């Protein structure tokens, strides 16, 4: 695996740091360091992409709304609207997520997944993964990463 270091041109707000920690923790805490970097990279790639919100919190908390309320199980990142209470009880995993977030915000990228805007675990097969619009980039841990071919 190759890690790339890129310089980010914008300052990240504290709440965006917290949102990225949250996403890494809930989406990838069981993954290796490299797997967590790959997941965090997807979130930052979406922030840079015009098809998604332009903040980390906006990307992480993106979901379908009905009457100004998020619709259960209709979010970009499933943990955010699965109806479960978010409690970061695994202190070691939280420290790892904080460290990964700091490094990713400094510009660390996993070469194997550069440009990826989508991923899913290897035990599901979402409809969007088989439409033909996305190109599979690779697998890191239990996640499969994709890039949009139309971008």
MOWO-V738827 format. One line per field, one symbol per residue. burial: 1 if it has 9 or more other C-alpha atoms within 8 Angstrom, else 0. A space follows every 10 residues. Layout:
BEGIN
burial = ???
END
This chain:
BEGIN
burial = 0001000000 0000011011 1111101110 1001111111 1111111000 0011011111 1110000001 1001111101 1000000000 0011011101 1111111111 1010011011 0000000011 0011101101 0011111100 0
END
